[in-house]
Amino acid sequence: MRRSGGGTDDLGLDRGEAELTEDDSREAERHVFASLRLILLCTTAVVQPSISAGPFFAGVHDPSARIAFAVPALVTLLCAVWVVRRKPLPLPVAAGGAVAVLVASAVAAEALPSHEHFGPADWSYGLVGWHLLLLLLDRVPALLTAQAALLVLNVTHWLLDGTPDRAEVGNAGVVTFSVTSLQLGVVVMSRVLLRSARQAAGIAAERERAATRAALARQWEQDLRAGFAGQLGATLPLLAGLADGVLDPRADETRRRCALAATQLRRLFAENDDVPDPLVHEVAACVHVAERRGVSVSLAVSGAPVPVPTDVRRQLTAPLVEALSAARERARVSLLRTEGEVRVAVVADAGVEMGTATGPVEVESGTYGRHTRMEARWRTS
């Protein structure tokens, strides 16, 4: 067998499964943060009126403190527009809300009476921390920075009121530790839940991929059995006729039928091989069977490989199988691939003709003296 022409194919990495895993991870992340934000929204909506309102209304406040008390409530209402719909907060809302509650906390701390910082009247410190969690839960570096800024603002106002005594220092430490540890515990819990959700999503995606692969394997096995059954259905009568003596193995027609069955089976076996270029592999398998019968076959391949569905490859090689199984001494096979079409043509000293067929694969044939020409054409677009 002589081959000429050829082409190269750049094989790329299939990222389908990686993209699927990333999509599942992002979906799990959105679900975790949406659920936690909904809980934090309820927390801030309950903490402000039930815990902070008492100390606020019990003290004496100027108008700036009243505005500072209203700002976190307005931020909560604004966040609710996205949180109740389980949507992530836009960056301008998260950043603007964080700045607003920090400014409100600074104003409230400035309006506190002397030596009331970190005491019962200091309603803003713990409250604003919960608002920062609501706003920046999925942006941990920004959240930690905002929490640190909140602590620095309150400690600065506390120290500017005068030198605290030992009892005030101890009280401030207890309040800071209790509030900060609880809120940072929410951050840690969110990270743990996020990791668990990602692992669960990965396991579920892997199970789904395994189920898909199993289903595809079963379908492939069924198709393979159906293909073999179809080919054997045409071969068994031939074998039975030979075994019963009905067919004469020396007759030209019997020999042609045997060559046709052998070529069809060889092409079917080649169809299930895992090769980079299936069409060339199947064409070469048909040529190999003809060469084993003593037919001199030349094969020319041109053009780069293009993806061709299995059923289309069967239709493209059908005229080739017919012509090569009937060839007596010589045959010339050509495979041409372009961006727009794929052609398989054969010229052989054979006395068969398939006629003309139209459809996904167009087939043309004709007889010229002692030679028969067949061509199958498939348009890729």
N, C-alpha and C positions, 0 to 999 in steps of 0.2 A: 504494500500500500504506500503510495507516494502522497505527501501532503505539501501544500504550498500556501503562502499567505499566513494570516494569523493576526491576533490582536492581543492587547493586554487589558487587564481589568484591575482596578483599584478596589481592594476589599476593605470596607470600613467596619468599625466596631458597632454592633447593634446596642444602642443605649436604651431600648424599650423598657427592660426590667429595671435599670437604674432610675429612669425617669418615673416609673411607677412607684418605686420605693420612696423617692423624694416627694412625690405628690401625696402619698399616704402619710409621710412624716409631717408635711405641712398641714394636712387636714387634721391630724391628731393634735398638732400644736394649736391650731385655731379652736378646736373643740375644748381643749383644756383651758385656754385663756378666756374663752367665752363663758365657760361655766364658773370659773373663779371670779371673773369680773362681775357676773350676776350676783354672786354671794357678797362681794365687796360693795356693790351698789346698795344692797339691802343693809349691809353693816353701816355704811356711812349715813344712809337715810335714817337708821334707828339710833346710832350713837349720838348724832348731833342734837336731836330734840330730847332724847331721854337722859343723856349723861351731861352734855355740855350746856344745854339750855338753862338748867338749874343754876350752876355757878355764874353763868352770864347775866341772867336777870336778877340774881341776888346782889350783885355788886353795883357799883356806881360807874357808869361808862359814858364816855363822850360820844358824839356822833360818829367819829372815825372808828370806834370799836364796834358800833352797831353795823357799820358798813363791812368791817372785817368779818363779823359773824355771818352776814348775809352772803358774802362771796363764795365760801365753800358750798353753801346750799345751792347757789346758782350753778356752780361747777358740777355738782351732783346731777342736777336736772339736765344740764347739757350732755353729760356723759350717758344719761339714760336713753337718749335718742338712739345711740348706737348699741349700747349694752343690751337693751331688751330685745333687739333684733339679732343679737349674737354676732355682731360685726365688730371688727377691730377698730380702735379709735384712730382717726387720722392723726398724722404727726402734728399738724398745727393745733389741733384740739388738745392733744396730750401735752405738748410743750407750753402752749398758752395757759392751759389750766394749771400746770405745775407752777409756773411763774406767778399766776394770780393767787394761789393758795399760800405760796411762800411770802408774798407781799402782805397778804391778809394776816398771816401769823406774825410778821414783824410789826405790823400796825397794832395788833392786839397785845403783843408783848410790851410795846411802848406805852400803851394805855393802862397797863396794870399798875396798881399801887405798889409802893416800895415793899420789898421783901415778900411779895406774893408769887414770885416766879416759882414754878414747879410745886405750887401749893394748890389748895382747893379752887381758888379763883382763876387759876391758869387753865382755861378751857381749850385754848388753841393748840397746845403742843401735841397732845395725843390725837386730837381730831384731824389736824392737817396731815399727820402721818398716814392716816387711813385714806385720805384723799389722794396722797401721792401714790399709794399702792394701787388705787383704782386707776389712776392715770398712766402709770409707768410700769405696770407689772411685767409686761413683755419686753421692757427695755431696762434690763437689770443695771448696767453701768450708770445710766441716767438716773435710775431710782436711787441707787446708793449715793450718788452725788447730791441729789436733792435732799435725801435724808440727812446727810452730813451737813448740808447748808442749813437745814432746819435746826439741827442741834447747835450749830455754831451761833445762829441768830439768837436763840433762846439763852444760851450760856452767856453770850456777850451782854445782853440786856440784864441778865441776872447779876453779873459781875459789876456792871456800871451802877447798879443801885447801891453798892457799898460792899464792904468786905463781909462775906457770910461767916457765921460761926460754925462750929463743928456739927451741930444738929442740923443746920440748914444744908450743909454739904452732904451729910448722910441722907437727908430726905431727898435732895436733888439727885443723888446717885441711885437711890431706890426707884424713884419715879422714872428716871431716864432708862435704867436697866429694864424695868418691867415693860415700859411702852416699846422700847426699841427691840427687845428680845422677842416680844409677841409679834411685832410687825415683820421683823426679819425672819421669824419662824414661818410666816406665810410665804415669804419669798422662797425659803428652802423647800417648803412643802410643794410649791408650784413647780420647782425644778424636779422633785422626785416624781410628781404626778406626770410631768411632761416626759420624763425618761420612760416611765412605765407605759404611757400611752404610745410612745414611739415604738417600744419593743412589741407591744400588743399589735400595733398596726403592721409592723414588719412580719410578725408571725402570721397574721391573717393574710397579708399579701403573698407570703411564701406558700401558704396552704392553697390560696387561690391559683397561684402559678402552677403548683404541683397538680391540682385538679385539672387545670387546663391542659397541661402536658399529657396527663393520663388520658384525657378525652381525645386529644389529637392522636395519641399513639393508638388508641382503640380504633379511631376512624381510619388511620393509615393502614392498620392491619386489615380492617374490613375491605378497604379499597384494594389492597394487595390481593386478598383472597378472591375478590370479585374479578380482578383482572386476570389472575391465573385461571380461575374457573372459566372465564370467557375464552381464553386461549386454548385451554385443554378441551373445551367443548368442541372446538374446531379440529383439534388434533386427534381426539379419541376415535372418531369415525375412520380417520385415515389409518390409524394403527390397527383398528378392528378389521378393516378391509385387507390390509397386508397380512394380518394373522390368519384370516379365514381363506386367504387365497383368492379373494374376489378381485383384488388389484394386482396388476403385474408390476413388480418393482423395476422391470426393465423398460417399461413404457415411459415415453417422454412426459406425459401428463402426470403420471404418478410421481416421477422424480421431481417435477416442478412443484407439485403439492407438498412433497417432503421438504424441498428447499424453502418453500414459503412458510411452512410450519416452523422449521428450525430458525429462520430469520426472525419471525414474529416472537418466538420464545426468547431468543437472544436479546432482542430489543427490549422485551418486557423485563428481563433480568437486569439489563443496563439501566432501565428507568428507575430502579430502586437503589442504585449506587449513590453514595454521597460523594459527589465530585464538584469541582468549581464550575465546570461548564457542562451541564447535563445534555444539552442538545448535541454538541460535538461528540460527547461520549456515546450517545445512542446511535448517531450516524456512523461513528467508527465501529460500533458493535455489528451493525448491519453489513458494513463493508468487510469486516473480518470473516463473517460467515460465508460470504460470496468468495473471498479469496481461498478459503479452505476447500471450496469446490473446484478450485483451479481457475477461477475467473480473474483476469488482470484488471484491477480497479485502481483508478487514480482519484485522489480526494483533494480538493482545493477548498480552503477555508479562508474567508476574508472578513474583516470587520471585527469590532470589539464585541465581547459577549454582552447579551442583553437578557433580562429575565423573561422567560417564556413559560407560561403555565403548562402543567403536565398534559392536560387534554389537548392543548394546541400542539405540543411536541408530538403527540401520537398522530394527529392529523397531518402534520408536516412530514413525518417519516413514513406514512402509509404508502404513498406512491413509490418511495425509495425501496421499501420492502418488496412491493410487487415487481418492480423492474429488476432488482438485483437477484431475486429468486428465480426469475425467468431468463436471466442473462446467460449466454452460452460461452463466450470467450472474453469479451471486453466490456468495460463500463467506465463511465466518467461521471463523478459526483462532485457537485459544487455547492457550497454553503456560503451565502452572502448575507451579511447583517449590516444594516444601516440604521440611522436614527428613526426612519419611518417604517421600515419593513424588514422581514426576515424571509429569505428564499432558500428552498432546498430543491435542486434540480439534478436530474440524472439522465444520461444518454447511454443506452445499452443495446446490444444486439439481441433484443428480445422481441417476441411476437405477441406481447400483451399490450392492452391499452385500457386506461381507466375512464376515458371520456372527460368531460368538463364538469366541475362542481363549484358551487359558490357557497358562501357562508363566511364564518370567521376565518377559515382557511380556504383560499381559492386554489383549485387544482385544474391544471391544463395538461393535456397529453396529445400526442400525435405520432404518426408513423411515417418515417422517411426512408423508403427502401427497406433495407433489412434492420434498420435502427428505430428504436422507440425513444421518444423524449417525453419526460414527465417533469412537471414543475409544480411545487406547492408554495403559495405565497401567503404570508400573514402580515397584516398591517398593524404596527404597534400602537397606533393612535387613530 
